[in-house]
Amino acid sequence: MSFSTWARRRLWDPILAQLRQGLSPRGLAWSACLALACSVFPVIGATTLLCLAAGAVLRLNHPVMQAVNYLAYPLQLALLVPFWRLGERLFGAPRMDLDLGRIFTAIRTDFPAAFRFYGAEVWHGAVAWMLVALPLACLAALVLTPVLRRLAPRWREAEVKG
């Protein structure tokens, strides 16, 4: 299966289905942009719950949010260390050694101590994420909403023709 076929089936078709069922351009913009922000949260395994919580509180579209979250997983991995490093700078914390072997050894030998030690790194990264990702998501949604409003008539025409 080609990437374009996969992307159409996994991303584009579900989004079009949501639009045909009444999702507004504004709802799509906010759902996609906030989901992207939630999906790069610098804690592995927390993004699905974060998307669910944000979607519930803000009444956003869960299928769109989870599709974006799923597709953004590689981006989360790419941004883990940059968010952690930015957090270190913001808090003036010493540069953490992120050697996986040492981290796993610390967790196996003394989990509470490892949690305290590496928890600070995660906390710093989460604060950096809040300061960067959330404002960018809001700005992106504000820019994307009018673009999607212009495209909405084309989606309706495609629905009638299709």
KAGI-V34746 format. One record per pair of residues at least 4 apart in sequence whose C-alpha atoms are under 6 Angstrom apart, sorted by the first residue. I is the first residue (numbers start at 1). J is the second residue. D is the distance in whole Angstrom. If there is no record, write none. Layout:
I:J:D
I:J:D
This chain:
3:7:6
6:10:6
7:11:5
8:12:5
8:13:6
9:13:5
18:23:6
19:23:5
25:145:6
25:148:5
25:149:5
26:145:5
27:31:6
28:32:6
29:33:6
29:141:5
29:144:6
29:145:5
30:34:6
30:141:5
31:35:6
31:60:5
31:61:6
31:65:6
32:65:6
33:137:5
33:141:6
34:137:6
35:39:6
35:51:6
35:65:5
35:69:6
37:133:5
37:137:6
38:47:6
38:51:6
39:47:5
39:69:5
40:76:4
42:80:5
47:51:6
51:55:6
54:58:6
55:59:5
55:60:4
66:70:6
81:85:6
83:125:5
83:128:6
84:125:4
87:124:4
87:125:5
87:128:5
88:92:6
88:93:5
106:110:6
106:114:6
107:111:4
107:114:5
111:115:6
114:118:6
115:119:5
129:133:5
130:134:5
136:140:6
140:144:6
141:145:6
148:152:6
158:162:6
